[in-house]
Amino acid sequence: MLKEPVIKKLLEHDKRFDEIGKHFDEHDKRFDKIDKRFDEHDKRFNAHDKRFDEIEEEIKTSKDDILTVLDRIMVIVQRVDQERIFTFAAVQRLQKEIENHQKELEKIKKVLKIA
């Protein structure tokens, strides 16, 4: 007699476990869908990472090109600055020479009594 209520109770528990198992199966299916979505997101992130790497390389190349051009410009600016210094010195020499010529002209005019 005791066996029947126990067996009945065990059968009820088996049914409940079966229902719980079905719920777990449904959750597993939902997790499978979520896993697929994560896989898709991973693919998209990998594509973005690849594109960022390409952009980073393009920036590095552009930066190198810009620095090369700036280096050339600096060389030109240094040459122009050096030429400016020499030109200034030459202009000062010419001004002194002109002043000396003007003094000599004044002397010649006085001797010739032109002025």
ABEGO torsion letter per residue (X at the ends): XAAAAAAAAAAAAAAAAAAAAAAAAAAAAAAAAAAAAAAAAAAAAAAAAAAAAAAAAAAAAAAAAAAAAAAAAAAAAAAAAAAAAAAAAAAAAAAAAAAAAAAAAAAAAAAAGAX
